[in-house]
Amino acid sequence: SLHVVPCATHVLCTWVAHGTTCNELVVQLVEEILQDAATLCRHTFGNYVMQHIVEFGSSEQRRQVADALLKDPRSTKTRNASHVFEKALEHCQLEDKRALAE
């Protein structure tokens, strides 16, 4: 399980913003992070990383975050996950936006 702490959050967000599609190391890191997507969406600091994945990640990475939100719809009512949910409604593919809006 990935542990996210405040100082690491900034580093992860920067890496995600600048390398989710072109840097193989960052792609592998994001894939590791996405294994805990549901938990990180609700996490105090992890939600920032998830928001960056939704904003800057590939379509597949965005879909994985949307799927995590869809698996536990109650989590979107939490303060942290609601921010990820809003980003997903802005940046995900239309079919994922529709699923989230239902």
C-alpha positions as CSV (number, residue, x, y, z in Angstrom):
1,S,0.0,0.0,0.0
2,L,1.3,3.4,-0.9
3,H,1.6,5.9,2.0
4,V,1.1,9.6,1.1
5,V,2.5,12.2,3.4
6,P,2.4,16.0,2.9
7,C,5.9,16.5,1.6
8,A,5.6,13.6,-0.8
9,T,2.2,14.9,-2.1
10,H,3.8,17.9,-3.8
11,V,6.5,15.8,-5.4
12,L,4.0,13.2,-6.7
13,C,1.7,15.9,-8.0
14,T,4.6,17.6,-9.9
15,W,5.7,14.3,-11.4
16,V,2.1,13.4,-12.4
17,A,1.6,16.9,-14.0
18,H,4.7,16.6,-16.1
19,G,5.1,12.9,-17.0
20,T,2.0,10.7,-16.9
21,T,2.1,9.9,-20.6
22,C,5.8,10.3,-21.6
23,N,8.0,9.2,-18.7
24,E,7.9,5.4,-18.2
25,L,9.0,5.7,-14.5
26,V,6.1,8.1,-13.8
27,V,3.7,5.8,-15.7
28,Q,4.7,2.9,-13.5
29,L,4.4,5.0,-10.4
30,V,0.9,6.1,-11.4
31,E,-0.1,2.5,-12.0
32,E,1.1,1.6,-8.5
33,I,-0.8,4.6,-7.0
34,L,-4.0,3.6,-8.9
35,Q,-4.1,0.2,-7.1
36,D,-5.2,2.2,-4.0
37,A,-7.3,4.7,-5.9
38,A,-10.4,4.3,-3.8
39,T,-8.5,4.8,-0.5
40,L,-6.4,7.7,-1.9
41,C,-9.5,9.6,-3.2
42,R,-10.7,9.8,0.5
43,H,-7.2,10.5,1.9
44,T,-6.3,14.0,3.2
45,F,-3.3,14.2,1.0
46,G,-3.8,11.4,-1.4
47,N,-6.8,13.1,-2.9
48,Y,-4.5,15.8,-4.4
49,V,-2.5,13.2,-6.2
50,M,-5.7,11.6,-7.5
51,Q,-6.9,15.0,-8.7
52,H,-3.7,15.4,-10.6
53,I,-4.0,12.0,-12.2
54,V,-7.5,12.9,-13.3
55,E,-6.4,16.2,-14.7
56,F,-3.1,15.2,-16.3
57,G,-3.3,11.4,-16.7
58,S,-4.2,9.3,-19.7
59,S,-7.8,8.4,-20.6
60,E,-7.2,4.9,-19.1
61,Q,-5.8,6.4,-15.9
62,R,-8.8,8.8,-15.6
63,R,-11.1,5.8,-16.1
64,Q,-9.5,3.9,-13.3
65,V,-10.1,6.8,-10.9
66,A,-13.7,7.1,-12.1
67,D,-14.2,3.4,-11.6
68,A,-12.8,3.7,-8.0
69,L,-15.3,6.5,-7.3
70,L,-18.2,4.4,-8.9
71,K,-17.4,1.4,-6.8
72,D,-18.1,3.3,-3.6
73,P,-20.5,6.1,-4.4
74,R,-20.9,7.0,-0.7
75,S,-17.2,8.1,-0.7
76,T,-17.9,11.0,-3.0
77,K,-19.9,12.6,-0.2
78,T,-16.7,12.9,1.8
79,R,-14.8,16.2,1.6
80,N,-11.7,14.8,0.1
81,A,-13.3,12.5,-2.5
82,S,-15.7,15.1,-3.5
83,H,-12.8,17.2,-4.9
84,V,-11.6,14.2,-7.0
85,F,-15.2,13.7,-8.1
86,E,-15.4,17.3,-9.3
87,K,-12.2,16.9,-11.3
88,A,-13.5,13.7,-12.8
89,L,-16.6,15.5,-14.0
90,E,-14.4,18.1,-15.7
91,H,-11.7,15.8,-17.2
92,C,-13.0,12.3,-17.8
93,Q,-14.4,10.9,-21.0
94,L,-18.1,11.6,-21.6
95,E,-19.2,8.0,-20.8
96,D,-17.4,8.2,-17.4
97,K,-18.9,11.6,-16.7
98,R,-22.4,10.1,-17.4
99,A,-21.7,7.2,-15.1
100,L,-20.5,9.4,-12.3
101,A,-23.5,11.7,-12.7
102,E,-26.0,8.9,-12.3
